Amino acid sequence: MKFNTYIPAKQLSGVVKFYWSLEGKIPSNETYIHRTFANHCPELIFHYGGTFSELQTNDTIQSAFKTGTHGQTDRIRRFTAKKSCGIFGVIFQPYAIPILFGISAKEVKNELVDLSLLLGQDGLDISEKIILADDNLSRKKIIDNYLKTLLRAEVKEAAIINTIHLISFAKGNVNIKSISQQAYLSQRQFERRFKDLTGFTPKSFSRLVRFKSLVENYQKTDFTLTEIAYDFGYYDQSHFIQEFKQFTGYSPKAYFDGRAVEVFYSPKQ
């Protein structure tokens, strides 16, 4: 499989982290499985080559969309593909869904939503352009131009967005009460507005940020699980292992030993 990332237009940096593509041929005698982990950032997904189906928990297979959103999630999903794979994706900032599409992030949390249902005719039009584009640089240009049209002149909830950046900068290790005070809101107001922007309570969001930070940045393979746990703010090894399994389906030892065989890409965010 060939995995690449692309930098969005500068104007979009406030709502888009990066674009990515995945391409490859799948031998006819192989079953290819892609496991997605819990992720505090929503995505747009365009399948321009081949199709993916979702493996359900009871091992049945359900057809997945051709293009759509994979909302921010605290769940694991598993997908399978045959013959070939061509995907172009957009990794959004955690708060991008309300800013770009004018809906609460709660509406797409843990959901796979067909782009035509989310955007109507616009969804059909942009899907066709992306799928028929000659290459991924052309796809980048198309999605750049489209997302620019969705940017609103005035971005509301700047105080909440600032706290989201603070949580990300602190790798999830923050005092929620303290950051809510920085937004000059009551705890209840802060949590309600935070959830509309991200789909999660501040506490759940912080847990996901901490998990992603660990997966993306941990390099000390000679450290014990207890040392890893303390290094990233977990209060004990048991809590660390339990949360890691919840968000990946793997034990941390299996993951860091390279035995997470169903994960074929892990883009940094």
N, C-alpha and C positions, 0 to 999 in steps of 0.2 A: 504494500500500500504506500502511496505517495501523499504525504501530508504537507501543506504549505499554509502560511499565514500572510495576511495583507493588512497594511495600515490604512484606516479609513481617511477620507478627506478631513483636513484640520477642522473644518466647521462642525464636523460630527463628533469630535473627540469627547464632548460632554455626554453623549448618549451611546456611543459605540466604542467598545474596547478594541475589537479587531474583527477581521473576516478570516475565514479559514476554508480550505478545500481538502477533500480526500478523494483520491482516485485509485483504481486498481482493478485487476482481473482476478476472479475467484475460480480456482480449478473446479471442474464439474464434480469431482469426487470429494470435495470439502464442504463442510458446513461452517459458514462464517458467522460469528456472533459478536455483536458490539454491545457492551454493557455501559450504560451511562450512569454516572454517580450522581448523588445529590449535588445541587448547584444553585447558588443564590443569584445567578445571572440568567435571565431568559435568553432564548435564541430564536432566530429565524432560520429555517432549514429548507433548502431547495435540492431535491433529488433530480439531477439532470441526466444521470446515467444509471440504469438499473433501478430496482425497487427494493425497499425494505419492508419487512413485516415484523410486527411486535410479538415476542414470545410472552404469553400470559403466565401467571403464577401456576396455573394448572397444566402448563406445557402445551396448550392450544396456541394456534397462530392466528393473529388478526392483522388484516391489511393496515398499513400505516399511510398517512397522507403523502401525496407527491410533494407538496409545498405547504408549509405551515409554521406555527410557533411551537416550540417546546418551552413551556413556561418554567419559571424558576421553581425548583423542586427540592423536597427533602426525601425523595424516594429513588429507588433504583429501577431502571428499565432495561430490557434486553431486546435487541433487534437482530434479525437475521437477513442476509442478502445472498443472492445467487448470481453467478456468471460475471457480473461486473458491478462496479460501484463508482458513482460520481456525485459528490455532494458539495454544495457551496453553502456556508453557514455564516451567520452574523451573531457575534457575541455582544449582547447589549450591556450597558451599565445596569446595575440592579433596579434603578428607578425609571428606566427608559419607557416602559410600556405606557404608563399614564401620560408621559410627556409627548410621545409620538402618536399614540392611538386614542388618547382621550378616554381610557377606561381604567378602572382600578386594577392593580396587579393581582388582587385577590381572584379576579375572574379567570385568570389563566394559570394560577398556581397549580402545579402538579397535573396540568392538562396538555394534551396535544391537540391543537386547534388548526383545522384546515384554513389556509390563508383566505380562501373565498368567503368563509364564514366570518372571519375577522374583519376583512376589508372590502367585501363585496366585489364589484367589478374591478376595482383597483387591484385587488388580490389576484384575480384571474389575469389581468393585463401584465402585472409585474412578474408573475410566475412564468407566463409565456415568454417574456423577454429574457429572463434568466435562463430558462431551459434551452432556448434556441440560440443563445449567444455562442460565438465561435470559441471562446476560451475564458479562463477565469479572470484575466485582467479586464476583459470586456464586461464580465459579470460584476466585477468590483465597480467599474465606472457606472453601470446601470443602477446598482443599488445605492451608490453614493448620491447620484442625482435624485433618485426617488426619495430617499430619507431626508434629503435637504428640503424637499417640498413639505415634509411633515413637521419640520421644526417650527415651534411657535415663537413669536417675537418675545413673549414674556414667559419665563419659566417660574411657575409658582413653587411654593414649598422650599425655597432656597435654604432655610434654616434646617429642615429635615434632611435635605440632600447633603448639607455640610456634615451632619452627624453620621450619615452613611459613609462618607469619605473618612471620617475620624475612626469609625469602627474598622474599616478596611486597612487603614494605615496602622492601626494597633493590632492587626491580625486577629481581631475578634475579642481581644482581652481588654474589655472596658467596663466601667461602672455605669450601668444603664441609667440610674437615677441622676448621676452627675451630668451625663450628656443630654438628658431631657431638660435639665435646668438651663443648659447652654442654649437650648432652642426657645427658652422663655415660654414654655408651655407646661400645663399640669401633666402629671404622669399619664392620666387617662387620655387627654388630648394628643399627647405625643405618640402614644402607642397606637391610637386609632389612625392618625395621619401617616405614621410610619408604615403601618400595615397596608394602607391604600397604595403607597408608593412601591413597596417591595414584596407584598404578599405575606410577609412574616411579621411576628412580633419582634421587637428589638433583640430580645434574648435568643430566640430561635435563629434570627439572622446572624447574630454574633457567633453562634455555634457553627453555622455553615461556613462563615468567613474563616474561622479558626481552622476548621477541617481542610478547606481548600488551600489555605496557606501552608499547612503541614504537607499536604500531598505535593504541592508545587515546589516547595523550598527545602524540604528535608534532604540532606545529603550525607548525614553522619551515620553511615551504615554500620559502624562499629559500636554505636551506642546501644544500650539496652532499651527495652520498651518503656521501662520506668523513666529513664533519662529523657526519652523522646516526649513522654507524656508531660513531664515537668517543664521541659524546654518550651512547649507550646501552650502552657497554661492549664493543663488538665490537673485536677487535684489528686488523682491517683491512677495507677495503671489499669485497674479494672474499669473505671469510667472511660478512659481513653479507648480501650479495646471494644467496649460495648458501643460507643458512639461511632467508632471507625467501621464496625460491622454493619451498623444501621445505615450508614451513608454509602457504603461500597458493596456490601455483601461478602467481603473478605475480611479475614483477620489481618491486623497490621503486619504481622510476621510474613504471612503469605504474600501480601502486596509488595512489601519492601524486599522480599527474596526473589521477586520476579515471577511469581506463580499466579499472577492475576491474568490468566490467559485470555479472558473475554474482553479485555480492554485494548483496543488497537489504536487509540489516540488519546492524548491527555493535554489539550491546549492550555498554556499558561494564561492566567487572567490577572 
